Amino acid sequence: MSIIPVILCGGSGTRLWPLSRQLVPKQFLSVAGDNTLLQDTVIRLAGLDLAAPMLVCHEDHRFSVAGQLSILDLDHQGIILEPVGRNTAPAAAIAALEAMTLAEDPVLLVLPADHVVSDPVALGQAVAKAAEGVKKGHLALFGVTPSAPETGYGYIRRGAELLTDLYRVDEFVEKPDHDTACQYLADGDYLWNSGMFMFSAKDYLEALQAYSKSIYDSCHEAYQSLVREQEFARLSEEAFSRCPSNSIDYAVMEHTAAAVVVSLNAGWNDVGSWSSLWAIGDKDEHGNVLRGDVLIEDTRNTYVHAEHRLVSTLGVDDLVIVDTPDALLVSARENVERVKQVVARLKEKDRPQYVTHRKVSRPWGSYDALENGPGFQVKRLTVSPGARLSLQKHRHRSEHWVVVSGTARVTCGDQEFTLQPEESTFIPAGTIHRLENPGSEMLEVIEVQTGSYFGEDDIERFDDDFDRS
């Protein structure tokens, strides 16, 4: 049996704000260890003797996905790019169509990129059990044995046991209130719905065609227009946008009689809130979880994330404090689910803190917006060895580059020259230019922009190594 993991990398970046943002959702963050959640997911799967994974992400996240895999030299079978988010059912359908070109009668292990699993061995055992059901034509879900009356998860009520630890699905239950969740916990037949699935690509597509034909038809049409560019496979926006948005649960699993559930006891956590990170974090003797440069006094049961400066606390209990260069969150730990309301207000007011961080990753490196004001903006550019920015020009701003470290190769109009540390150059508005790092060390440049407008849409590209329009 050829089992191909399909890692779904979608997400809106709301629940772990201000660390997560629309362009940097939680799967790209190192919130539960040294690696990002995406990297940990791929590493975990590599230990289960499965095929290399296939990944599905939004067009905006393509370089984040590719870059994070490349950093650790993690193998994969391609990255499918969605022009718009349409939930998990269409994403799995496109992956199933692609998988059928990679293997004969492939089986898909579909899972999110942003969960924590502390016991990979137990996960492997659950995958093997699910595979037994898939061989018999079942569509399998992974249900987590509940450890508390959790009201933030959907539940699955298991029915008759078909094989050891493999059960028919009797009922899907929406997120319950606390009293109902307590009853589920006491009953013993209710499992948290993990959002992880296993089924053959053929069986899933047939079920989708039977129960959600509009999704099947839209995905089939969109797949026919797939455009391949290096490791990416890009879907047509016109075709895929017509696809209805729905989850695998609603589109297929709640309708089919072939649904089965496998019990999963692998230290699973969906890292759905700051309180979840506090719950799974390494605590000191007073129940505090501390990340970064933190100094505490008379503090208990508090989560503190200090990203760029010293954060100190005195005489506080049960708080979540998250400090980033451009935003600070202070919340009672019991209220962190309401952070989505803050994000909604930021979006309504069109604040940049909703979309991205002050430091922005780019396929060539990153830039950090240090300061801005009327008529000027200052950035620190970091360019990776061998990388270069696009050949471009701006209509509304000039740029002054000062090399801090490394070697810069500069194109300015019809001139090309090299700059060393402490050397600089001026790029007038309307001049075609490019910055490149020809060396083996990181290149750092301070860029001072002056002009009337500094938006990213004031970039006219003439040549780009990363195929950005």
RODO-2510 file (C-alpha; in nm, 4 decimals, decimal comma):
residues 469
     n   res          X          Y          Z
     1     m     0,0000     0,0000     0,0000
     2     s     0,1429     0,3377    -0,1054
     3     i     0,0522     0,5906     0,1666
     4     i     0,1116     0,9514     0,0632
     5     p     0,0817     1,2124     0,3405
     6     v    -0,1051     1,5252     0,2339
     7     i    -0,0175     1,8203     0,4576
     8     l    -0,2743     2,0988     0,4537
     9     c    -0,1010     2,4307     0,5203
    10     g    -0,4009     2,6622     0,5319
    11     g    -0,4830     2,9032     0,8123
    12     s    -0,5831     3,2610     0,8775
    13     g    -0,3412     3,3412     1,1601
    14     t    -0,6026     3,4662     1,4075
    15     r    -0,5845     3,2433     1,7142
    16     l    -0,2187     3,3054     1,8034
    17     w    -0,2088     3,6762     1,7207
    18     p     0,0133     3,8800     1,7498
    19     l     0,2688     3,6080     1,6744
    20     s     0,0603     3,4673     1,3890
    21     r    -0,0702     3,6914     1,1111
    22     q    -0,2644     3,6471     0,7884
    23     l     0,0570     3,5998     0,5896
    24     v     0,2329     3,4125     0,8721
    25     p    -0,0141     3,1633     1,0256
    26     k     0,0914     2,9401     1,3120
    27     q     0,2268     2,6474     1,1047
    28     f     0,5207     2,8679     1,0039
    29     l     0,6077     2,9609     1,3644
    30     s     0,8367     2,8002     1,6220
    31     v     0,5876     2,8014     1,9088
    32     a     0,6393     2,4499     2,0501
    33     g     1,0126     2,3936     2,0032
    34     d     1,3063     2,4918     1,7862
    35     n     1,1405     2,3929     1,4582
    36     t     0,8223     2,5345     1,3128
    37     l     0,5024     2,3315     1,3415
    38     l     0,5213     2,2567     0,9679
    39     q     0,8789     2,1319     0,9952
    40     d     0,7901     1,9125     1,2939
    41     t     0,4979     1,7648     1,0992
    42     v     0,7181     1,6662     0,8047
    43     i     0,9910     1,5267     1,0333
    44     r     0,7320     1,3255     1,2292
    45     l     0,5951     1,1700     0,9108
    46     a     0,9441     1,0856     0,7833
    47     g     0,9807     0,8536     1,0818
    48     l     0,6704     0,6517     0,9875
    49     d     0,8093     0,4881     0,6703
    50     l     0,5596     0,6601     0,4419
    51     a     0,6058     0,8170     0,1003
    52     a     0,7345     1,1729     0,0848
    53     p     0,4522     1,4194     0,1554
    54     m     0,2547     1,6378    -0,0794
    55     l     0,1665     1,9847     0,0507
    56     v    -0,1286     2,2129    -0,0235
    57     c    -0,1057     2,5823     0,0614
    58     h    -0,2272     2,9240    -0,0441
    59     e    -0,0400     3,1024    -0,3210
    60     d     0,0704     3,3689    -0,0699
    61     h     0,2490     3,1087     0,1454
    62     r     0,4386     2,9232    -0,1272
    63     f     0,7824     3,0578    -0,0421
    64     s     0,7297     3,0079     0,3314
    65     v     0,6492     2,6399     0,2732
    66     a     0,9317     2,5819     0,0254
    67     g     1,1819     2,7757     0,2343
    68     q     1,1056     2,5942     0,5596
    69     l     1,1390     2,2545     0,3917
    70     s     1,4620     2,3589     0,2210
    71     i     1,6234     2,4829     0,5431
    72     l     1,6140     2,1304     0,6914
    73     d     1,6505     1,9534     0,3531
    74     l     1,3112     1,7843     0,3952
    75     d     1,1912     1,5760     0,1021
    76     h     0,8487     1,6232    -0,0576
    77     q     0,6526     1,5402    -0,3733
    78     g     0,5426     1,8899    -0,4642
    79     i     0,3516     2,1907    -0,3363
    80     i     0,0021     2,2556    -0,4725
    81     l    -0,0920     2,6238    -0,4699
    82     e    -0,4498     2,7343    -0,4080
    83     p    -0,5344     3,0819    -0,5415
    84     v    -0,8173     3,1072    -0,2853
    85     g    -0,8988     2,9097     0,0284
    86     r    -1,1831     2,6612    -0,0137
    87     n    -1,1508     2,4516     0,3069
    88     t    -1,0306     2,0923     0,3360
    89     a    -1,2632     1,8971     0,1043
    90     p    -1,1439     2,0650    -0,2196
    91     a    -0,7808     2,0607    -0,1017
    92     a    -0,8010     1,6853    -0,0439
    93     a    -0,9719     1,6376    -0,3811
    94     i    -0,6935     1,8140    -0,5705
    95     a    -0,4365     1,6129    -0,3738
    96     a    -0,6205     1,2889    -0,4584
    97     l    -0,6184     1,3710    -0,8288
    98     e    -0,2474     1,4490    -0,8130
    99     a    -0,1694     1,1359    -0,6080
   100     m    -0,3287     0,9141    -0,8720
   101     t    -0,0592     1,0334    -1,1140
   102     l     0,2156     0,9435    -0,8659
   103     a     0,1186     0,5918    -0,7579
   104     e    -0,1171     0,3074    -0,8392
   105     d    -0,4211     0,3107    -0,6067
   106     p    -0,2599     0,5561    -0,3588
   107     v    -0,3816     0,6038    -0,0034
   108     l    -0,3852     0,9554     0,1412
   109     l    -0,3041     1,0447     0,5010
   110     v    -0,4548     1,3935     0,5212
   111     l    -0,3525     1,6090     0,8144
   112     p    -0,3019     1,9722     0,9130
   113     a     0,0454     2,1244     0,9279
   114     d    -0,0061     2,2986     1,2612
   115     h    -0,0712     2,0283     1,5231
   116     v     0,1543     1,8945     1,7988
   117     v     0,1961     1,5175     1,8440
   118     s     0,4290     1,4284     2,1286
   119     d     0,4252     1,0481     2,0729
   120     p     0,5118     0,9683     1,7081
   121     v     0,5222     0,5950     1,7841
   122     a     0,1572     0,5988     1,8927
   123     l     0,0727     0,8001     1,5812
   124     g     0,2396     0,5328     1,3664
   125     q     0,0356     0,2620     1,5374
   126     a    -0,2873     0,4543     1,4708
   127     v    -0,1893     0,5035     1,1055
   128     a    -0,1281     0,1293     1,0694
   129     k    -0,4677     0,0548     1,2235
   130     a    -0,6406     0,3035     0,9930
   131     a    -0,4684     0,1393     0,6953
   132     e    -0,6372    -0,1901     0,7848
   133     g    -0,9749    -0,0194     0,7555
   134     v    -0,8818     0,1567     0,4312
   135     k    -0,7909    -0,1789     0,2751
   136     k    -1,1529    -0,2815     0,3360
   137     g    -1,2887     0,0290     0,1626
   138     h    -1,3457     0,2446     0,4708
   139     l    -1,2763     0,6167     0,5050
   140     a    -1,0982     0,6669     0,8355
   141     l    -1,0857     0,9517     1,0839
   142     f    -0,8530     0,9843     1,3807
   143     g    -1,0381     1,0514     1,7053
   144     v    -0,8384     1,1686     2,0061
   145     t    -0,9259     1,0118     2,3402
   146     p    -1,0411     1,3136     2,5451
   147     s    -0,8528     1,4041     2,8613
   148     a    -1,0834     1,6883     2,9692
   149     p    -1,4344     1,8236     2,8989
   150     e    -1,3100     2,0356     2,6103
   151     t    -1,5679     2,2700     2,4578
   152     g    -1,3476     2,3915     2,1718
   153     y    -1,3481     2,0662     1,9707
   154     g    -1,6057     1,8762     1,7699
   155     y    -1,6664     1,5185     1,8848
   156     i    -1,7155     1,1796     1,7184
   157     r    -1,9351     0,9153     1,8825
   158     r    -1,7933     0,5750     1,8042
   159     g    -2,0156     0,2758     1,7384
   160     a    -1,9504    -0,0938     1,6882
   161     e    -1,5882    -0,2106     1,7010
   162     l    -1,4924    -0,3580     1,3617
   163     l    -1,1312    -0,4320     1,4459
   164     t    -0,9293    -0,3681     1,7605
   165     d    -0,9401     0,0123     1,8170
   166     l    -1,1258     0,0647     1,4858
   167     y    -1,4933     0,1635     1,5174
   168     r    -1,7846     0,2630     1,3021
   169     v    -1,8816     0,6282     1,3291
   170     d    -2,2253     0,6636     1,4859
   171     e    -2,2478     1,0406     1,5051
   172     f    -2,0637     1,3676     1,4568
   173     v    -2,1285     1,6229     1,7324
   174     e    -2,0640     1,9969     1,7153
   175     k    -1,8703     2,1767     1,9880
   176     p    -2,0649     2,1123     2,3112
   177     d    -2,1233     2,3255     2,6175
   178     h    -1,9309     2,2381     2,9334
   179     d    -2,1980     2,0169     3,0928
   180     t    -2,2443     1,8184     2,7715
   181     a    -1,8667     1,7812     2,7335
   182     c    -1,8528     1,6393     3,0872
   183     q    -2,1152     1,3825     2,9887
   184     y    -1,9138     1,2879     2,6801
   185     l    -1,6019     1,2422     2,8898
   186     a    -1,7848     1,0174     3,1364
   187     d    -1,9536     0,8163     2,8589
   188     g    -1,6240     0,6963     2,7091
   189     d    -1,7533     0,6579     2,3518
   190     y    -1,6872     1,0156     2,2422
   191     l    -1,3582     1,1226     2,0841
   192     w    -1,2240     1,4625     1,9846
   193     n    -1,2301     1,5134     1,6091
   194     s    -0,8629     1,5712     1,5210
   195     g    -0,9197     1,6775     1,1595
   196     m    -0,6911     1,3950     1,0392
   197     f    -0,8087     1,1406     0,7795
   198     m    -0,6977     0,8382     0,5808
   199     f    -0,8616     0,6975     0,2681
   200     s    -0,7733     0,5767    -0,0774
   201     a    -0,7676     0,8554    -0,3334
   202     k    -1,0153     0,6639    -0,5486
   203     d    -1,2625     0,5995    -0,2633
   204     y    -1,2517     0,9632    -0,1536
   205     l    -1,3146     1,0980    -0,5025
   206     e    -1,6023     0,8544    -0,5530
   207     a    -1,7571     0,9579    -0,2200
   208     l    -1,7087     1,3259    -0,3046
   209     q    -1,8763     1,2722    -0,6405
   210     a    -2,1693     1,0989    -0,4678
   211     y    -2,2244     1,3454    -0,1817
   212     s    -2,0744     1,6772    -0,2985
   213     k    -2,0747     1,6606    -0,6753
   214     s    -2,0311     2,0351    -0,7231
   215     i    -1,6998     2,0201    -0,5343
   216     y    -1,5880     1,7178    -0,7330
   217     d    -1,6751     1,8790    -1,0653
   218     s    -1,5079     2,2097    -0,9779
   219     c    -1,1896     2,0414    -0,8560
   220     h    -1,1750     1,8141    -1,1599
   221     e    -1,2031     2,1175    -1,3865
   222     a    -0,9449     2,3158    -1,1879
   223     y    -0,7001     2,0252    -1,1910
   224     q    -0,7107     2,0114    -1,5702
   225     s    -0,5629     2,3637    -1,5778
   226     l    -0,2803     2,2867    -1,3327
   227     v     0,0411     2,4710    -1,4264
   228     r     0,3700     2,3253    -1,3010
   229     e     0,6633     2,5509    -1,2154
   230     q     0,9621     2,3793    -1,0525
   231     e     0,8351     2,2337    -0,7218
   232     f     0,5012     2,4189    -0,7418
   233     a     0,1740     2,3207    -0,9097
   234     r    -0,0535     2,6223    -0,9498
   235     l    -0,4329     2,6008    -0,9863
   236     s    -0,6251     2,8396    -1,2085
   237     e    -0,7925     3,1082    -0,9996
   238     e    -1,0841     3,1342    -1,2411
   239     a    -1,1632     2,7622    -1,2204
   240     f    -1,0894     2,7000    -0,8520
   241     s    -1,2783     3,0079    -0,7325
   242     r    -1,6005     2,8482    -0,8561
   243     c    -1,5538     2,5553    -0,6176
   244     p    -1,7824     2,5549    -0,3092
   245     s    -1,6038     2,5826     0,0258
   246     n    -1,6570     2,2891     0,2613
   247     s    -1,4745     2,0583     0,5004
   248     i    -1,4095     1,6875     0,4512
   249     d    -1,6390     1,6184     0,7479
   250     y    -1,9398     1,8035     0,6071
   251     a    -1,8821     1,7194     0,2407
   252     v    -1,8227     1,3453     0,2799
   253     m    -1,7795     1,1930     0,6250
   254     e    -2,1178     1,2855     0,7691
   255     h    -2,2919     1,1251     0,4693
   256     t    -2,1023     0,8040     0,3993
   257     a    -2,1722     0,4709     0,5687
   258     a    -1,8050     0,3823     0,5169
   259     a    -1,6754     0,6203     0,7862
   260     v    -1,4695     0,4626     1,0649
   261     v    -1,2738     0,6151     1,3513
   262     v    -0,9393     0,5127     1,4993
   263     s    -0,8568     0,5960     1,8592
   264     l    -0,5488     0,8210     1,8797
   265     n    -0,3528     0,8512     2,2038
   266     a    -0,0396     1,0287     2,0877
   267     g    -0,0174     1,3500     2,2910
   268     w    -0,2164     1,5392     2,0272
   269     n    -0,2847     1,9119     2,0577
   270     d    -0,4125     2,1434     1,7854
   271     v    -0,2335     2,4437     1,9430
   272     g    -0,5554     2,6351     1,8995
   273     s    -0,4904     2,9130     2,1514
   274     w    -0,2300     3,0667     2,3777
   275     s    -0,3772     2,8667     2,6676
   276     s    -0,3016     2,5482     2,4672
   277     l     0,0623     2,6522     2,4420
   278     w     0,0663     2,7189     2,8138
   279     a    -0,0838     2,3727     2,8755
   280     i     0,1810     2,1843     2,6719
   281     g     0,4771     2,4074     2,7621
   282     d     0,7600     2,3351     3,0065
   283     k     0,6552     2,5051     3,3303
   284     d     0,8631     2,6349     3,6166
   285     e     0,7815     2,5568     3,9782
   286     h     0,5068     2,8220     3,9773
   287     g     0,3361     2,7042     3,6584
   288     n     0,4851     2,9680     3,4287
   289     v     0,5871     2,9068     3,0662
   290     l     0,8537     3,1532     2,9575
   291     r     1,0019     3,2050     2,6102
   292     g     1,2672     3,4640     2,5314
   293     d     1,4195     3,7298     2,7565
   294     v     1,1813     3,7211     3,0532
   295     l     1,2287     3,8290     3,4154
   296     i     0,9502     3,7383     3,6582
   297     e     0,8802     3,8073     4,0229
   298     d     0,5809     3,6792     4,2199
   299     t     0,4190     3,5425     3,9016
   300     r     0,2139     3,2248     3,8635
   301     n     0,0451     3,0210     3,5900
   302     t     0,1405     3,2786     3,3262
   303     y     0,2587     3,2448     2,9665
   304     v     0,5153     3,5044     2,8519
   305     h     0,6612     3,5250     2,5002
   306     a     0,9292     3,7931     2,4612
   307     e     1,0473     3,8158     2,1029
   308     h     1,2795     4,1155     2,0848
   309     r     1,3294     4,2795     2,4253
   310     l     1,3177     4,2145     2,7993
   311     v     0,9689     4,1554     2,9412
   312     s     0,9265     4,1550     3,3184
   313     t     0,6242     4,0740     3,5349
   314     l     0,5503     4,1443     3,8994
   315     g     0,2638     4,0164     4,1134
   316     v     0,0437     3,8710     3,8375
   317     d    -0,1368     3,5386     3,7913
   318     d    -0,3027     3,3560     3,5018
   319     l    -0,2002     3,5930     3,2223
   320     v    -0,0864     3,5558     2,8633
   321     i     0,1705     3,8158     2,7546
   322     v     0,3024     3,8095     2,3972
   323     d     0,5421     4,0836     2,2885
   324     t     0,6489     4,1296     1,9242
   325     p     0,8277     4,4239     1,7594
   326     d     0,5026     4,5853     1,6455
   327     a     0,2299     4,4557     1,8797
   328     l     0,1759     4,3525     2,2410
   329     l    -0,0997     4,1242     2,3737
   330     v    -0,1898     4,1101     2,7434
   331     s    -0,4857     3,8883     2,8315
   332     a    -0,6319     3,6875     3,1136
   333     r    -0,5498     3,3270     3,0244
   334     e    -0,9165     3,2303     3,0394
   335     n    -1,0052     3,4946     2,7781
   336     v    -0,7456     3,4251     2,5070
   337     e    -1,0057     3,2658     2,2779
   338     r    -1,1397     3,6195     2,2304
   339     v    -0,8206     3,7319     2,0577
   340     k    -1,0094     3,6679     1,7323
   341     q    -1,2215     3,9721     1,8179
   342     v    -0,9079     4,1858     1,8317
   343     v    -0,7950     4,0501     1,4952
   344     a    -1,1373     4,1229     1,3454
   345     r    -1,1117     4,4854     1,4595
   346     l    -0,7600     4,5156     1,3143
   347     k    -0,8902     4,3839     0,9824
   348     e    -1,1867     4,6221     0,9916
   349     k    -0,9533     4,9166     1,0482
   350     d    -0,7114     4,7927     0,7785
   351     r    -0,4216     4,7851     1,0252
   352     p    -0,1003     4,6232     0,8933
   353     q    -0,0630     4,4225     1,2168
   354     y    -0,3490     4,2048     1,0915
   355     v    -0,1633     4,0991     0,7768
   356     t     0,2059     4,0670     0,8517
   357     h     0,4922     4,1374     1,0913
   358     r     0,7368     4,4243     1,0858
   359     k     0,9948     4,1698     0,9657
   360     v     0,8766     4,0127     0,6399
   361     s     1,0214     3,6971     0,4820
   362     r     1,0934     3,6992     0,1127
   363     p     1,2250     3,4163    -0,1079
   364     w     1,5584     3,6004    -0,1305
   365     g     1,5814     3,6680     0,2465
   366     s     1,3864     3,9209     0,4531
   367     y     1,3323     4,2863     0,5297
   368     d     1,2623     4,4546     0,8625
   369     a     1,0735     4,7852     0,8503
   370     l     1,2655     4,9753     1,1197
   371     e     1,1080     5,3216     1,0983
   372     n     0,8714     5,5251     0,8857
   373     g     0,7192     5,8693     0,8747
   374     p     0,6035     6,1381     0,6317
   375     g     0,8191     6,1073     0,3218
   376     f     1,0573     5,8340     0,4421
   377     q     1,0927     5,4675     0,5394
   378     v     1,3944     5,2748     0,6730
   379     k     1,4408     4,8993     0,6237
   380     r     1,7071     4,6424     0,7048
   381     l     1,7448     4,4027     0,4105
   382     t     1,8980     4,0579     0,4618
   383     v     1,9846     3,8760     0,1390
   384     s     2,0768     3,5060     0,1434
   385     p     2,4024     3,3880    -0,0207
   386     g     2,3585     3,3569    -0,3968
   387     a     2,0152     3,5223    -0,3903
   388     r     1,9037     3,8421    -0,5577
   389     l     1,6015     4,0690    -0,5622
   390     s     1,4039     4,1204    -0,8808
   391     l     1,5213     4,3638    -1,1482
   392     q     1,2757     4,6459    -1,0744
   393     k     1,1981     5,0125    -1,0566
   394     h     0,9776     5,2433    -0,8478
   395     r     0,7850     5,5447    -0,9705
   396     h     0,7268     5,7166    -0,6382
   397     r     1,0385     5,6615    -0,4275
   398     s     1,4162     5,6779    -0,4341
   399     e     1,6405     5,4447    -0,2324
   400     h     1,9754     5,4845    -0,0606
   401     w     2,1563     5,1563     0,0188
   402     v     2,4297     5,1266     0,2847
   403     v     2,6081     4,7895     0,3153
   404     v     2,6460     4,6765     0,6778
   405     s     2,7986     4,3329     0,6209
   406     g     2,8708     4,1039     0,3278
   407     t     2,9222     4,1955    -0,0360
   408     a     2,6573     4,3562    -0,2564
   409     r     2,6422     4,3456    -0,6344
   410     v     2,4322     4,6392    -0,7541
   411     t     2,2651     4,7053    -1,0868
   412     c     2,1662     5,0716    -1,1272
   413     g     2,0511     5,1709    -1,4745
   414     d     2,3196     5,0593    -1,7199
   415     q     2,5868     5,0289    -1,4467
   416     e     2,6859     4,7208    -1,2419
   417     f     2,9258     4,7481    -0,9480
   418     t     3,0191     4,5941    -0,6107
   419     l     2,9818     4,7462    -0,2632
   420     q     3,1643     4,6428     0,0536
   421     p     3,0705     4,7197     0,4177
   422     e     3,0350     5,0930     0,4916
   423     e     2,9970     5,1734     0,1203
   424     s     2,6712     5,3040    -0,0228
   425     t     2,4845     5,4023    -0,3384
   426     f     2,1769     5,6018    -0,4403
   427     i     1,8951     5,4697    -0,6636
   428     p     1,6886     5,7556    -0,8119
   429     a     1,3143     5,7083    -0,8634
   430     g     1,2354     5,5598    -1,2045
   431     t     1,5748     5,3870    -1,2347
   432     i     1,5855     5,0127    -1,3061
   433     h     1,7899     4,8450    -1,0329
   434     r     1,8732     4,5176    -0,8592
   435     l     2,0478     4,4053    -0,5389
   436     e     2,2342     4,0729    -0,5328
   437     n     2,4447     3,8769    -0,2844
   438     p     2,7294     3,7094    -0,4789
   439     g     2,9085     3,5936    -0,1647
   440     s     2,8880     3,2968     0,0737
   441     e     2,7828     3,5028     0,3776
   442     m     2,4587     3,6856     0,4499
   443     l     2,4339     4,0350     0,3052
   444     e     2,2864     4,3068     0,5291
   445     v     2,1881     4,6423     0,3841
   446     i     2,0194     4,9458     0,5390
   447     e     1,7756     5,0907     0,2879
   448     v     1,6494     5,4480     0,3297
   449     q     1,3491     5,5208     0,1081
   450     t     1,2334     5,8757     0,0359
   451     g     0,9336     5,9797    -0,1677
   452     s     0,5576     6,0137    -0,1716
   453     y     0,4460     5,6481    -0,1615
   454     f     0,6050     5,3275    -0,0262
   455     g     0,3511     5,0516    -0,0993
   456     e     0,4623     4,7152    -0,2352
   457     d     0,2491     4,7827    -0,5445
   458     d     0,5014     5,0507    -0,6472
   459     i     0,7307     4,7735    -0,7720
   460     e     0,7513     4,7160    -1,1458
   461     r     0,9417     4,3915    -1,2066
   462     f     1,1317     4,3228    -1,5278
   463     d     1,3059     3,9978    -1,4274
   464     d     1,2471     3,7808    -1,1214
   465     d     1,4026     3,4498    -1,0135
   466     f     1,0836     3,3613    -0,8225
   467     d     0,8254     3,4230    -1,0943
   468     r     0,6419     3,6972    -0,9054
   469     s     0,4169     3,9082    -1,1234
***
